Amino acid sequence: MKHVSILAIPQGLASSITIPLEMFHAAEIIKRIRTPYAPARTLQIASDDGKTLTMTGGIHIQPDVAVAEISHTDLIFVPALWGNPNAVVRRHPALTSWLKARYDAGATVCSVGTGSYFLAEAGILNERSATTHWYYFDDFQKRYPLVKLQRKRFITHADRLYCTGSVNAVRDLTLHLVERLFTADVADEVAHHFTHELKRSYESMLLASEEKNTHHDELIIKIQEWLQKNFQQNVSLQALAQRFELSVRSFNRRFRLAVDKTPLQYLQEVRLEQAKALLKHSNLTVAEIAYAVGYQDSGHFASLFKRINGVTPNEYRHLVRTKLFNVESESGGAL
């Protein structure tokens, strides 16, 4: 059984609580429909004392428990804070101590926006990559010089610690964590109900890639992000290497060392993931999808898709559309 704790803190933004709360609740319902006898995940809102509190915007939240009552948890969300985060952290030393104890015991900790101040104050971000809300970059770096602040990244991940730069980014992070706690199919279903895009964002796809093969080469991360956003283009590896001021030889060596695959293999993976999303959620033809993801030759695309996935694009579309129909029929429509 997995336990998820979502912290409620005065001056916290309620949206940074409700987004992961609702998405994890939806994942649990979808999982229960598909596997009725699977162990349930426990999802609790926790606060300093367990009493009703008022969040920013006047929203009242009734926590399930006080943090002192939680001796074990697998995943913790720390909300974004409105106003001066230092003042909030100073008023809640017990939360800082509890976070460090739970992290040391093996929990994964996720902060939203300025919630990262709690993680930094606990010392668990020292010598690790992290981010926070852009408005507080300078203050954060001054107060916590041992933290490797990433100013250009919306989501960071290092050693069971996730930070997001905004409330908007928590959606991508939650999808990634739903996939870890449930399955990729459940995460796709949650994305289908909670997002308007036909595909998951490049931030969440990069997270999934990094989960399998974490690395800290910031230049290669930037190249991965560029490929995630520009996969439709006719990508020349030589031009890409020049764009990032690398020789082709150095580019290939560093990329393979960091990602454990060649740039071409990585680009193919990105394109095929996008193609899967379009096959599942759109009515485009296979030829149209091939063109949309960067392949001029639809025959080459279909052959590559089957070699990598074991089924043709049309067979894949039939399989995922059947699963999608079954879940929606059993659940009575969208959540």
N, C-alpha and C positions, 0 to 999 in steps of 0.2 A: 504494500500500500504506500502511495506517495502522498506527502503532505505539503501543501502550498500555503504560505503565510503572506498576506498583504497588509502592510503596516498602514494604519491611519494616524496621521499626525496633525495637530492644529496648525493652520497656515499651509496645509498641504492642498494640492489641487485634486479635487475629487475625480476629475477625468482620468488622472493617472492611476487611480484605484479601480474605477469602474470598467475601463477598457480591458485590462487583463482579467478582472473578475468575470465579466460577461463572456469573454472569449474562452476562458477555461471552463466556465459553466456549460457553454455550448458544446465544447469538445467532449465533456463528460456525457452529455445527452446523446450525442452522435455515437460515441463509443458504446453506450449502454444499448442503443438500438441495434448496433451491429454485433455486439458480444454481450448478451444480457447477463451472463454470470461472471464477467470480468471484475476483478477487484476495483472498488471505487477509489477515486482520489479524494482526499480531504482538503477542502478549501476554506480557509478561515481568515477573517479580518481581525487583526490584533492591534492593540494600542498600549500605551503606558499602563493604564489602570483598568481597561476593559469597559469604561463608562462611555456614555454617549458624548460625542464631541462634534464641534461645528467646524467644517472645512471652509476654505476660501469660497466665497460666493454664497455663504449662508446655508450650505447643504449639511444636514445633520446625518451622522453615521453612527449606528449602533454596532460596535465591535462584537465579535463572538467571544473573545477571550482577552485577558491581559497577557503581555508577552512573557511574564514570569511563569505562566501556566504552560508554555510551550517549551518542553525540554528537548524535543526533536522535531526538525522540519527539513524538508529536502530543497525547497525553493522559497526565496523571500523576495518580495517587491518592496522597494522603498520609494514613496511617491515624490513627485516634484514639489518644491516649496515656493510659496509666493512671498516676495519681500526678501529681507536680509536672511540668507540661509545660516550665517554664523550665529545669529541670535537664536534661531530655532534649535540648532544643534546644542548650544550652551544650555538651553532650558530642558533638554532631554538626555542627560548623560546615561541614564539607565538603558535607553534604546541603543546607544553606541556600544555599551558593554555587552548587551545581549546579542547584537549583530556580530561582534567579534567572536563571542563564544560559539554561536551557531555556525559561523563560517569555519572556525577551527575544528568544529565537530563534523564538517563535511558538507554543509549546506551550500547551494549555489545562491549568490546574492545579485540582485538586479536593481540598479538605481535609475530613476527617471529624472532627467534634467538636474536640478540642483540637489536632488536626493543624494548625489555622489558625495556631498560634503559629509554625510554621516559615515560613508565607507572610508573616506580619507581620514576623518577624525579617529576612526577605529584603528587606523594604521594598516588596514588590509590592502590598500592600494599602493603602498610603498614599492617602488621599483617595478610597477606594473602600468601598462597603458590604460588610460581612462579618458573620459570626456565629461563635460557638464554643459550647462546653458551658456551660450556665447557671451551673454552680458557679464558673466562672472569669470571669464577666462583668466584675466589678469589677477584678480583677487585670489582665485583658486590656486594659481601657480605660485603666488607669493606665499600663501599660507601653507601649502603642501608641496614644497620643492622636490620631495623625493618621488612624487607621482609623475609618471610620464604622460603629461597632458597632450592629447591629440586634438588640435584645434580644427582640423579639416575633416574629422570623421563624426558621423551622427551616431554610430554604434561602435563600441569597443568591447573586446572579449579577451580576458586573460585569467587563467587559473580559477575557473568557476566564478568569475566576477564580470558582470556585464554593466555597461553604462550607456545611457542614451543622452543625446544632446537636446532632446525636446520631447514633449508629450506625443507629438505625431509619430516619432520613431518607435514608440513603445508597441505599436501595432505590429511592426515587422519583427521586433524582438519576441513578442508574445507568440506569433505564428511559429517562429523558430523553436521556442520552448515547448509549445504544444506538440510539435513534431517529435521532440525528444521524449516527452512524457507519454505520448500516445503513439501515433504512427503518422507517416507522411500522408496517407489517405485522409486521416482525420484532420490534419492541418490544412489540406487542400479544401476540404469541405467547410471548415471554419472560414478560410479565406473567401470562399464562394459566397458565404452569407454576410460577411462583415466588410468586404471591400468592393469597390466598383470597378477595379481594374480587371482585365482579362488575365493578368499574370501577377505573380508576386514581385515585389520590388527588387531591384538589384541589391539593396542592402540586405534583405533577408536571404537572398540566394548566396551572397558572399558569406554571410554568417554560416549557412549550412556547409559551404565549402571549407571554411576555416575550422569548423567543428571537427571535420574529418582530418584536417591537416593544418593545424595552427602554425603560423609563422609570424615573424616580426620584421620582415623586410618591407619598410614603409613604401619604398619606390615600387616594388612589385605589387603591393596592395593597391597603389594608385593605378597601376596598369590594369589590374584585375577590375577595378571600378570603371575604368575607361572602357574596357571590353564589354562589361555588363551593360553600359549605356549606349554603346555604338556597335553592337554585334551585327546590325543590319547592313553596315557598310562593307565595301570590298576592302578588307583589311590586308595591308601589306606589312609583313613582319619587319621588313627593312625600314619602311617608313615609320612604323610604330617605335622601333628601337631609336631612330633618329629623333622622334618626337620627345622621347624621355632621355635624350642625350646619352645613349648607350650604343656600343658597337653591337652588331648582330650576335657575335660570339658571346660577348658578356651578357647580353639580354637573354639568350637561350640558356646559358649556364645558370644565371641567377634565378630565372623563372623556374627552371626544373628543380633546382636545389630547394626553393621555397615551397613550391606547389606540388612537386613530385609528378609533374606531367609537363609536356611541351606546351608552348603557347598555342599551337594549332589544336592540340588535344583539348586544351581548356576552352578555346573559342568554340569548338564543336560541341562541347558539353553545354555551354551557355545557350547556343543556338537550339540544340535539341530540347533543352528544358523549356525554352520559350515555345517551341513547336508543340510540345506536349500540352501546354496550357491552351494554345489556340485550338488544337484538336478537341480538347475537352469542352471548351467554353464558347467556341465560335462555329459558324457554319461555312467558313472559308473552305475552298477546295484544297486538296493537297498541293497543287501547283501554286496556288495563291499563298499558302502557308510557307512553302519553300522560299518563295520570293520575299515574303515578309521577314523571314529570319536570316536572310543573307545569301541564299543559294539561287543562282540563276537557272541551274539545271535541276528540274524537279525529279528526273530519274535518278540522278546522283544522290539527291536528298533522300528519296525513298529507299534507295539501296543502303545508304549510311544509317538511316533510322532503323531499318530492320537488323542490320549487323550489330548495332549497339544495343537495341532493345528487344530483339528476338521476335518482333512482330512488325508487320507493315504499318504505315500510318493509319490506313483505314481500319485495320484490325484493332489497333490501339484505341482509335476513336470509338469503335463499337464497344470495347471492353469498359472504358471509363464512362461512357454515356449510360450503359446498363447499370453500373454501380451507382451513378448519380441518381438515376431514376428510382432505383430501389430505395435509397435512403430517403429521398424526398417523399416518396409514396408512403413509407412507414411513419415518417415524422409529421405528416400532414402539411407539408410545404416548408417554406423558409422559416428559419427561427426568428 
